[in-house]
Amino acid sequence: MRSEEEANIAIEKYADTVRRICMVNLKNYADTEDVFQTVFLKYILSSKAFESEEHEKAWFIRVTMNACKDIFKSFFRSRTEPLEALEAYSGELSPEASELLITVLALPEKYRQVIYLFYYEGYSAAEIGKILGKKTNTVYTLLSRAKKLLKDELAGEYYG
Amino acid sequence: MDEKIKKAFDEIRAEQALKTSTKYFIYEKFNAPSENKKSSSIRKPLSAVVAVFALLLCAAIFTYSIPVSAISVDSDTGSVELGVNCFDKVVKVTCFDDGCEFEDKGLRNKNYKDAVSIVLENDKSATLTVSCKNGNECEKMAEEIRNCKANDDEPLECVTGHHGTSEAAHEHGISTGKYNAYLQLKEYEPEITVEEIKGLSMKEIRQRISAHCDSDDTKSTDVSCEPSHAHNKEGHGAGNGKNHHGNR
């Protein structure tokens, strides 16, 4: 079991990562708060020794993804509406970022996740496969389709 | 595209209120449940103790309620069998005749000697048969019963029987003592059946046995106390003094 101090350090370090993943997967602030508590509590209770910072970050990403999945597994939860997810975010966003995020968040969940992990976190298809529990070829297929959808939505402006 | 997407997501930061509420949640987890920890640290060994105690209690109740020996009291008026546990207490009373009142006489949980005294209050001429798995225990019980005489002038007739005799007797629906007597009589009258025995009183059975003993030139008609192994598979055993069939 980890100490309270270690937990506070981890919160400062990985809160932004966890928040982004919640943005991709959830639609309201209450769910985001639940996931935060779940993830950092698991961190304290886990005695897993991490080989590196990248290893630790990958752990946080995987646990947060799973925590979000658990929340919208519930029968009473509807899927994320992109505008609702952005409305739940109380921080400042530039108009450009806001527009792009609406487009990304409008994609089906499986595409949103790979887009985030590939373009933002910089993971390879194989690494994304491990995080999401999917085959590498499946991830390539999802990425390819996600790019096509984004291209269609953004009319080729960002494609490159 | 990747740069623009990266830049867009980069603008997303965890709200300070969210971080603070998470830190507070963690703080509560660390500081609140010390009582739970204490209570759970006490609860587990306490549960184990309670479970062991309950098990021992069940075992004790089970041991107490299981008869390990039987005392069959057979008289001319009827037969009753007392099941005795390893603590020398009567735990079972079985009547083999209609009109038997001993089931209601509060014999259960009494020491077997006291129970035998109560049973023999009205009929001192009964035959007692003690049967148990342990031969030595059987002898000891028989001796104890002989010592608690119902009537000082008349020695109490008490024999030991094999545990297997008791089971066979119950299968036929008669007491151990009567079954014992049936086996003795059968040695002289092989054609006799259990059904015929059921219709005879102990006195009548003993008279028929004695008649055969007499015809074997055995002068004594007493069916006196002796340790009897006559009804196990090995056949007649050694007796102390007079046996049922006299000295051949």
Chai-1 contact restraints between the chains, C-beta under 6 A:
chainA,res_idxA,chainB,res_idxB,connection_type,confidence,min_distance_angstrom,max_distance_angstrom,comment,restraint_id
A,E4,B,F30,contact,1.0,0.0,6.0,A-B,restraint_1
A,A7,B,I26,contact,1.0,0.0,6.0,A-B,restraint_2
A,N8,B,K23,contact,1.0,0.0,6.0,A-B,restraint_3
A,I11,B,K19,contact,1.0,0.0,6.0,A-B,restraint_4
A,I11,B,T22,contact,1.0,0.0,6.0,A-B,restraint_5
A,I11,B,K23,contact,1.0,0.0,6.0,A-B,restraint_6
A,A15,B,A14,contact,1.0,0.0,6.0,A-B,restraint_7
A,A15,B,K19,contact,1.0,0.0,6.0,A-B,restraint_8
A,D16,B,R13,contact,1.0,0.0,6.0,A-B,restraint_9
A,D16,B,A14,contact,1.0,0.0,6.0,A-B,restraint_10
A,R19,B,I12,contact,1.0,0.0,6.0,A-B,restraint_11
A,R19,B,A14,contact,1.0,0.0,6.0,A-B,restraint_12
A,R20,B,F9,contact,1.0,0.0,6.0,A-B,restraint_13
A,R20,B,I12,contact,1.0,0.0,6.0,A-B,restraint_14
A,M23,B,I12,contact,1.0,0.0,6.0,A-B,restraint_15
A,F36,B,T22,contact,1.0,0.0,6.0,A-B,restraint_16
A,Q37,B,T22,contact,1.0,0.0,6.0,A-B,restraint_17
A,Q37,B,F25,contact,1.0,0.0,6.0,A-B,restraint_18
A,F40,B,T22,contact,1.0,0.0,6.0,A-B,restraint_19
A,S90,B,E15,contact,1.0,0.0,6.0,A-B,restraint_20
A,G91,B,R13,contact,1.0,0.0,6.0,A-B,restraint_21
A,L93,B,E11,contact,1.0,0.0,6.0,A-B,restraint_22
A,A97,B,A8,contact,1.0,0.0,6.0,A-B,restraint_23
A,A97,B,E11,contact,1.0,0.0,6.0,A-B,restraint_24
A,L100,B,A8,contact,1.0,0.0,6.0,A-B,restraint_25
A,L101,B,A8,contact,1.0,0.0,6.0,A-B,restraint_26
A,Y119,B,D2,contact,1.0,0.0,6.0,A-B,restraint_27
A,Y119,B,I5,contact,1.0,0.0,6.0,A-B,restraint_28
A,Y120,B,K6,contact,1.0,0.0,6.0,A-B,restraint_29
A,Y120,B,F9,contact,1.0,0.0,6.0,A-B,restraint_30
A,Y158,B,M1,contact,1.0,0.0,6.0,A-B,restraint_31
A,Y158,B,K4,contact,1.0,0.0,6.0,A-B,restraint_32
A,Y159,B,M1,contact,1.0,0.0,6.0,A-B,restraint_33
A,G160,B,M1,contact,1.0,0.0,6.0,A-B,restraint_34
